Amino acid sequence: MTLAPRLQQSVKLLQMSALEFTTAVEHALATNPFLEDADEQDADPPAAAPSSVPQAPGRQEDASPETPVPATDADPPPPDAPAYSGDYPTRASGDGGMDQAQWACASLSMRQRLSQELGNYHLKPRDRLLAEFIIDALDDDGYLRTPLTALCDTARPEFDPAPEESEWMTALHLVQQLDAPGLAARDLAECLTLQLAAAADAQPRIQALALRIVRDHLQRLAKNDCAGLRRLLECSEDELREACALIRGLDPKPGGRYSADAPAYVIPDVFVDKWHARWRVLPNRHAMPQARLHQTYADLFRRARLDDRSPMAQELQEARWLVRNVEQRYTTIQRVAEAIVKRQQTFFEYGDVALRPLMLREVADDLEMHESTVSRATVGKYMVTPRGVFEFRHFFSRELATESGGSCSAAAVRALIKEMVDAEDPAMPLSDVALTQQLAASGILLARRTVSKYRGQLRVPPAELRRQH
């Protein structure tokens, strides 16, 4: 099937995230003379919330789940509406306010940081170039996975004569001295060794013991073989415990800290709060440009009686399409959000353990939409709630049977597993079999391999790696 141009634009706008949508509309405002920004001057809710900072105010008392109330112009936020603290990026207001995101400094990448620090050293051009080659070859975790022989082949055209292995090793050791310890390591053992060597506050005896473990017995440490390590290292239990704690406090991926320097921001599409014992959905329109038809230019064009097939006529048509499709996008996302809140009200009261099974088809049937439309309206769309910032997709989870004949969601089961792990005895962590048995005691019958899969999705290590002596 071939979609009409207006329908193509509608589908494209709906599947965009808020940030992509904002960029697309701002581009249209800048290039189409028949569009203008109808940014309102009313007070707005916060325009963006950081995905990494969940808000968790206490659950309101004497509250009963009700149908979510859509926001209207006649229904402003109450004075006691939930506040979402933090200096979040917002669009510039009509009073000349500055976009707060413009105040943030651009964070340097790992390679930029290392190159910048390399500039503090007085080096010969040849030595500096060798170090730059190594910096460019680092992966995102900060490791040098490329063998030096392969670097020699790559760099050969740049040098005359070709660098010797000793020159590469000198450059490598220099890069390993830059910024965070552990960078430019060729494997995990070398990464941890570099960090231990830089641990100035460690006790010499414990530091030497940790170095021996990292260099010679890393596999035994991974298996938590404490008895074998004590036998091989001939040390006391307390010394081994301190050495293992020192190693576990190191960073196995030192390059990851650079990508985490800047906070991850999302622009929420809606806000969900409780007012008068009802959950309601408030659109976050003012975080994004408000496009409308520039009526003065449209009237001038109409009076000019130009050819309907002229480029200006095409731009006017596209402007009308954009205005209608933008409004349709807001309406669709609002309706989908209200349908989600209506079905997941127990989540807003009690958290993840109360998430009920929900499929896209249920929302599509209720709203009389196609399932693909609901799918586009949930991917990359976020809502700010009293329990944190969640993607719409968080509320969709497949159904699992229970012993009583009822059902629960896979997300609720994952939440239960997380609660069990958090409450376990660190000296005797729960195995996957034990977790399966505890779930069965709660009436949730799952195979052990399913529990193992859910535990892995939660990024919880196996029991033998969680055991603390």
N, C-alpha and C positions, 0 to 999 in steps of 0.2 A: 504493500500500500504506500502511496505517496502522500505525505502530509502537506497540507496547505502551509504557506510561509508563516501565517499568524500562529497556527497550531504548533509548528516547529519551534517558534520562539517561546511559546507558552511552556512547552515541555522542557526546553533548555533552561529557562529561568527557574522552573520549579525544582529541578534536580541540583541547582547550584547551592552551595553553602552560603551563609549570610555574607561572608567576606567576598566570595566570588560574585554574588549578586550585587553587592555594593559597588564593586569595581566595574561591572558591566553597565550598571545604570549611570554611574558617574561618567563613563566613557560616552554613553549615549547623550547625556546632558552637555558634554563638551563638544560633540561633533554634530548634533542635530539642532538647527536653529529654531525648530518648532517645539522644543522642549525647554522647560524651566524647572528649577528646583523649588518645590513648594514646601520648603522646610518650615515647620510650624514653630512658633515661639513659646509654646506652652512648656511648663515644667515637665521633664521627662524622668522616667526611671533610669537607673544606671544603664548605660548603653552596652556594656560588655562585662563579662565575668570571667575570671581565670579558671580554666578547667582543672587546674591543679590545686585549687583552694576551695574545698567544699564548705558550705555553710550548714550548720546543724543546730538551729535553735530547738528548744524543747518542744515536745508535742503539746498542743493546746489541750486544756482539760475540757471535759464535758462537750466534746466535739463528736458529732455523728456524721458519717460519710453522706454527702448529698451530691446531687448533680452539679457539675462544674458550671459556674456562671460566666458566660462570655462578657468581656469588657465592652462597654460602650462609652460614647462621649458623655452620656448622662450619668455614668457610673464611675466616678473618679476613684483612684486608690484612697482608701481610708487613711487617717493619720497614723494608725498603728500598723500599717502594712509592713511586712518583713523588710528589714533593711539589709542590703548586701554591701558590706563594707569593702573598702579598697579603692585605690585610684585606678579605675578601669578606663581603657581608651574609649573616647566618645567622639562623635562628630562635632565640628565647630558649631557653636550656637550663633544665633543671629546677632547677639550683642557683641560679637567680636571675640568670643572665648576661643582659646587655643585648643586644638586637639591634643590631649595629654600624651598620646602616643608619640607626638613629635618631640616631646621633651626627653624621651628615652634615648640613651646613646646606643648606637649600633654595636652589638657584641662582636668581638673578633672570633674567627674560627680558630681551630687548633693550629692549622698551618700558618695562618696570619700571626698568631701569637708567638709561635716559635721563630718565624722569620723576623719578627720585630725584635725579639730578644737576641737573636743571632746578630743583629745590627750593633749590639753593644760590645761585641768582641772585635778587636783589631786583628783581622785575618788577611792573608794573601787572597787575591781574587780566585785562585785555583781551589784553595781550601774552602772558601765560602761557597763556591759553586758546588763542590762535593757535598757539603752539608745541606744545601738547598735541594739537591737531588734526593737525599735521604728523607728530608721533610716532606717533599711532594709524594714520596712513595708510601707514607704512613697511611694505614686504613683508619676508619672512623673510630675504632677502639684504641688507636694510638700505637698499634703494633707495626713492625716492619716485616711483613709477610713475604716480601720479594727477596730472594737470595741476592747476596752482594754480587755474585757472578752475573746474574741477570741485569743488575744495575750497571755493571761494567759495559755490557753490550749496548744498553740504551744510551749511556753517556759517552761512548767512544767517539762519536763525531764532534763532541764539544771540547775534547781534550787532545792535546798533542804535547808529549806522548800520552798514551793511555794510562790511567791511574793504576797504581799497584795496589795489591790487597792491603798492605799496611796503611796506605793513604785512606782507603775506605774505612778501615777500622778506626783510625784516628778521628775521621769525620763522624763516624757513628758514636763514638764515646763522647764527642763534643755535643751532639744533639741530645744524647741521653742526660746531659747535665742541664739542659734548658728546662725552665719552668717546672712542671709537675714531675716528680720522680716516677719512673716506670715507663715513660714514653720511649718509643723507638726500640722496645724490647722485641726479640725475635720469637719468643715463646713465653708461656705463662711463668715458668720457673725463673727466667731472666727478669721478667717484669716484677715479680715479687722480690727477687734478690736486690734489684735496684732500689726498691722502696725500703727494704729492711736496712740496706746500707746507709740510707739517708735518715733513718729513724734515730735522731740524736738523743731522744729522751728515754730510749729503751735501756734496760739493764744489760750490761755486756754479756753476762752468762746466758740470759734468756734470748738476747739477740743472736748470739752464736748458735744456740740450739735451734732457733727458728730458721737460720740460714742453712743448717744441715738438713732440716726437714724439707725445706723448699728445694734444695739442690738434689737430694738423693731419695727422699721418701714422700714425694707429693701424692703419689697414688694411694699410699697407706693413709695419709691424712684425709683424702677424699672419701675413703671407705670407713673413716672414723675408727681405724684399728689402733686404739690406744695401747692395748697390751703389747702388740708387736712393736710399736714405736718405742715404748719404754725399754723393751728388751734390746732393741738395736742401738738406741741412743744411750742406754745405761744412765738414765736420769730418774729423778723422783717424780711422783704423780703430780705434785704441785708445780714443779718446773715445766713439765710437759703441758699442763693446763695453761700456764701463763704463755708459753711459746705458741701454742695453738691459738690462743686468744689474740696474740699479737699478729699472727698471720691472717686470721679471719677479719681483722680490722683493716687490712690492706685493700686496695682497689684493683681488682683483676682487669678492669677496662678503664685505664686512666684517661683515654681519649673521650670517654662519654661525658665527662664533666663539662666539656666545652659546649656541647650541644644543649646542655641543661642550664647554661648561664642565664639565658633569657626566659622569663616566665611564658608559659604557653597560654595564649589568650584565645578565647572563642567569643564570637558575638552571638548571644542567645537570640532566638527568634521569638520566644514567649517567656513570660514570667508566670509562675503558679504560686498562689498564696491562698490562705483561708480567711474569709471575711464573713461574719455572721454565721459561723458553723458550716460554711459552704466553701468548697474548693472552686476557685475560678481561674480563668486563663486570661492574662493580659498581653496583648501583642506588643512587641518591641519595635514599633515602626520607626521611631525617631532616631534609632541607631543607624538607619540607612537613609539614603537620599530619597526624597519624595518627588517623583517626576510628575509633572502635569503639562497639559498642552498650553503652549504660549499663545493665548487667544488673540492677542494683537497681531502677531505675525500671521496667524492662520486667517484672520479677517482680511489683512492686506493682500495675502495671496489669492483669496477667493475673489476680491474685487478686481485684481489684476487680470483675471480671466486668461491665465496661461494654459498652455496645452496640458491636458490631464496626464499625459505620458512624460512630462518633463521630469528632470531629476528632482526639482523642488516638490512636485506632486508626490513622487515616490517617498521623499523624506517626510512629508506630511502624513502619508499613509502609515509609514513605519512608526512615527511618533504616536499616532492614535493606537496602533497595535501595542506599543510598549506600555502606554498608560493603562490600557485594559488588562494586559497580561500581568503587569506588576500588581494591580489590585486583585486579580484572580489568584496570584501566588499567595498574597497575604491571607485571602479568604480560605484557600485550601489548607494552608499550614495551620491556621486558627482552628478550623473544623477538625482536622486530624488530632491536634493537641487536645481539644476538648473531648474527643472520643477516647483518647488514651487515658486522660485523667478520670473520666467517668468509669472506666473499667479497672483502673489500678488505684482506686482510692485507699485501699488497705495499705498499699506501699507508702503513701504519703502520711499515713497514720503510724505505721509500725516499721517501715524500712524494707530492705531486700528480702527478708524472710517471708514477707507477706505478698510478694509479687505473684500474681496469678498467671496461669498460662494464657498467652494471647498471640494470635496469628494475624497476619496482614489481612487475610480474607475476612475476619470478623469485622474489622474497622471498615473495609471496603464495602461489605454488604450493608452495614449500618448507614454509611454515608452515601450509598448508591454511587460509588465510584469504582473505577477499574482498579484491580489490585496493583497494577504497575504504577498508577498515579499515587496511591498511598505509599508505595515503596519509595518513589522519588521524593515524597513529602516527609520522609523519615530519615533518609541518609544525609548526614552532615547538618542536621537541624538540632538545635539544643534548647532546653528549657531550664530556667533557673528556678529551683524549688527550695523550700526550707531545709531540705536534706542534702542539697548540693546542686551541682550542674550536671545534667545528664543529657546524653544524646537520645533522641526519640527512640532509636532502635534498642536502647537499654530495656524498654518496657515490653519488648516482644520476646517471648521465650516459649520453647516447645513444651508440650504437656507430658508429664510422667504420672504413671498410675501409682496409687497407694494401696496398702493392704485393706483399708476400709472400703475400697471401691471408688473413692474419690480421686482427685488429681492434684498435682502441684506443678509448679514450673521448674525448669532446670536452673534458672537463676536463683530461685529460693533454695534449692538443694545446695548450690555452690555457697550461698550465704550460710547455710547450716554447717557445712563442712568447715568454713572459715571460723565460725564460732567455736566448733569443737577443737580445732587446732589451737586457737588462741587460749582456750581454757585447759589444755592438756598439761601434764606434768613434764617439764623440760627434761627430766632425767629418764622418763619413760614415755616418749612420744607415741601417739596413736599410729599404728600401721594402717595401710589401706584396708586390710581385713577387719581391724577393729573399728575403723570408720564405717565400713559397710554394715557391721553388726549394730552399731549405735543408730545408724539410719533405719535399719530394719526394726529396731526396738521402738522407733518413732513412727513406724508404719510405712516407711518409704523403702520399697524393695528395689535394689539396684545390684547389678553385677559388680564384682570387685574392679574389673577393668574400667567400668564406667566411672566409678569413684576415683580411680587413678587418673583418668582423663580430666575429670573436673578439678582434682587437686592440682594437676599440672597447669590448667587454665588459670588457676589462682596464683600460680608461680610459688607454690609451697613445695619445698624440697621433700624427698622421701623421708621416712621416719629415721633411718639410720644417719642421715645428714642433719637432722634436727636435734639429735640427742646431745645433751650437755652433761658433762661429768663434773 
